[in-house]
Amino acid sequence: MARRIFITGATGTVGGAVMRYLSQDPKTGSIELLGAARSEPAASKLRDAGHQPIHFDYDDPASHAPALEGVDAVFLSTGYSVDMIVHSKRLLNAARAAGVRHIVHLGALAPDDTPHAHFAWHQVIEHSIEAMGFDWTHLRPNFFMDTVWKGFAHRPDRLVHFIGDRKVSWISSDDMAAVAGEALKSSSGHTGQTYRLAVEALSFADVAAILTDITGTEVYYRPRPAADLLPILLKQGMDPAYAAGLAEGVAALEAGSQPLADAVYDTVAQVTGREPVSWREFAAQRLTSLSPRE
Ligand SMILES: NC(=O)c1ccc[n+]([C@@H]2O[C@H](COP(=O)([O-])OP(=O)(O)OC[C@H]3O[C@@H](n4cnc5c(N)ncnc54)[C@H](OP(=O)(O)O)[C@@H]3O)[C@@H](O)[C@H]2O)c1
């Protein structure tokens, strides 16, 4: 019987990459892949990409049991809000009731005793998954290349960030998806594993230099004080609780007091058997998606 795999956040950065990775799998007949969609536009986005959507809204618990029926493994991805806690717990309740065995959770890289809110919330969710008796695989990525690329594609002459000249470690959505996809396809060897995902340590100035090389035009880095970040996030409409935790974590990065900030791991190669994507390769792959500069 096909293994039924349910991907939350299927229209988002990492969940979307997991959908692509699993649908390209040569043994794809052995998988039934369902992507969560909370609206008709989200469902049609998935259908247009050749995927099977299923209605699921974290804020509509009535949608949970039907989406999880017969599911073997779940990719648990939540958004940039304190709602991540209640959203995760609701999904875990419904998954347990539906008999789901394996949860692959998208968290964030930090030490186990991190004081910063969104990292701590992810770790509380990890503990819930374990305590509720699921087979578990915890993903702990550091900075997403994709998040920076989205801002750069919008304004392709500069990078702005709030960590001065500190180096941080990076991972692409495709590498996260490959690791997640391997764990979702077969629990064997992946249960009880915490996969730390960060493949290359670079400062924002280093990334700007790579982007200058790859695009052939000057890209500069504009560092701003970490203290500027919170009002910007609030103005952009981010949930205040998540924004405060994020700003606090970034201030610790700027101060050089964030352990693991530039840690790198060979997890991608260990799990997938291939080398991970560097920033240079990532930018070269996405170059064609940039609109030409005026
Ligand atoms: N960015 C980084 O550098 C970084 C680093 C480490 C960890 N992380 C972690 O990565 C996670 C975010 O991943 P991402 O960037 O892939 O997210 P994302 O691109 O923002 O996607 C969010 C997804 O969640 C869905 N969603 C939002 N609200 C929902 C609801 N009420 N019901 C059902 N689905 C809902 C969205 O669906 P719609 O399309 O319908 O909106 C979308 O598919 C966070 O947990 C964050 O802590 C991020």
PDBQT file of the ligand as one rigid body, heavy atoms in Angstrom, charges set to zero:
ROOT
HETATM    1  N1  LIG A 301      13.514  32.058   7.435  1.00  0.00    +0.000 N 
HETATM    2  C1  LIG A 301      14.490  31.521   8.138  1.00  0.00    +0.000 C 
HETATM    3  O1  LIG A 301      15.680  31.891   7.972  1.00  0.00    +0.000 OA
HETATM    4  C2  LIG A 301      14.201  30.418   9.144  1.00  0.00    +0.000 A 
HETATM    5  C3  LIG A 301      15.292  29.832   9.806  1.00  0.00    +0.000 A 
HETATM    6  C4  LIG A 301      15.053  28.768  10.689  1.00  0.00    +0.000 A 
HETATM    7  C5  LIG A 301      13.741  28.310  10.884  1.00  0.00    +0.000 A 
HETATM    8  N2  LIG A 301      12.691  28.921  10.248  1.00  0.00    +0.000 N 
HETATM    9  C6  LIG A 301      11.334  28.392  10.502  1.00  0.00    +0.000 C 
HETATM   10  O2  LIG A 301      10.682  28.093   9.250  1.00  0.00    +0.000 OA
HETATM   11  C7  LIG A 301       9.268  28.115   9.457  1.00  0.00    +0.000 C 
HETATM   12  C8  LIG A 301       8.586  28.825   8.299  1.00  0.00    +0.000 C 
HETATM   13  O3  LIG A 301       8.845  28.115   7.117  1.00  0.00    +0.000 OA
HETATM   14  P1  LIG A 301       8.639  28.774   5.665  1.00  0.00    +0.000 P 
HETATM   15  O4  LIG A 301       9.579  29.945   5.505  1.00  0.00    +0.000 OA
HETATM   16  O5  LIG A 301       8.676  27.675   4.666  1.00  0.00    +0.000 OA
HETATM   17  O6  LIG A 301       7.147  29.353   5.809  1.00  0.00    +0.000 OA
HETATM   18  P2  LIG A 301       6.342  30.238   4.746  1.00  0.00    +0.000 P 
HETATM   19  O7  LIG A 301       7.029  30.260   3.415  1.00  0.00    +0.000 OA
HETATM   20  O8  LIG A 301       6.005  31.532   5.395  1.00  0.00    +0.000 OA
HETATM   21  O9  LIG A 301       5.001  29.382   4.546  1.00  0.00    +0.000 OA
HETATM   22  C9  LIG A 301       4.003  29.315   5.524  1.00  0.00    +0.000 C 
HETATM   23  C10 LIG A 301       3.015  28.229   5.108  1.00  0.00    +0.000 C 
HETATM   24  O10 LIG A 301       2.084  28.027   6.179  1.00  0.00    +0.000 OA
HETATM   25  C11 LIG A 301       0.784  28.121   5.634  1.00  0.00    +0.000 C 
HETATM   26  N3  LIG A 301      -0.145  28.629   6.640  1.00  0.00    +0.000 N 
HETATM   27  C12 LIG A 301      -0.102  29.821   7.268  1.00  0.00    +0.000 A 
HETATM   28  N4  LIG A 301      -1.167  29.928   8.093  1.00  0.00    +0.000 NA
HETATM   29  C13 LIG A 301      -1.875  28.776   7.969  1.00  0.00    +0.000 A 
HETATM   30  C14 LIG A 301      -3.077  28.296   8.544  1.00  0.00    +0.000 A 
HETATM   31  N5  LIG A 301      -3.808  29.013   9.425  1.00  0.00    +0.000 N 
HETATM   32  N6  LIG A 301      -3.513  27.048   8.200  1.00  0.00    +0.000 NA
HETATM   33  C15 LIG A 301      -2.817  26.306   7.303  1.00  0.00    +0.000 A 
HETATM   34  N7  LIG A 301      -1.676  26.723   6.719  1.00  0.00    +0.000 NA
HETATM   35  C16 LIG A 301      -1.221  27.946   7.037  1.00  0.00    +0.000 A 
HETATM   36  C17 LIG A 301       0.896  29.080   4.451  1.00  0.00    +0.000 C 
HETATM   37  O11 LIG A 301      -0.208  28.886   3.607  1.00  0.00    +0.000 OA
HETATM   38  P3  LIG A 301      -0.780  30.064   2.623  1.00  0.00    +0.000 P 
HETATM   39  O12 LIG A 301      -0.040  29.888   1.314  1.00  0.00    +0.000 OA
HETATM   40  O13 LIG A 301      -2.226  29.764   2.504  1.00  0.00    +0.000 OA
HETATM   41  O14 LIG A 301      -0.492  31.400   3.291  1.00  0.00    +0.000 OA
HETATM   42  C18 LIG A 301       2.224  28.581   3.860  1.00  0.00    +0.000 C 
HETATM   43  O15 LIG A 301       2.018  27.413   3.103  1.00  0.00    +0.000 OA
HETATM   44  C19 LIG A 301       9.025  28.799  10.804  1.00  0.00    +0.000 C 
HETATM   45  O16 LIG A 301       8.673  27.811  11.762  1.00  0.00    +0.000 OA
HETATM   46  C20 LIG A 301      10.401  29.400  11.175  1.00  0.00    +0.000 C 
HETATM   47  O17 LIG A 301      10.605  29.464  12.568  1.00  0.00    +0.000 OA
HETATM   48  C21 LIG A 301      12.893  29.954   9.382  1.00  0.00    +0.000 A 
ENDROOT
TORSDOF 0
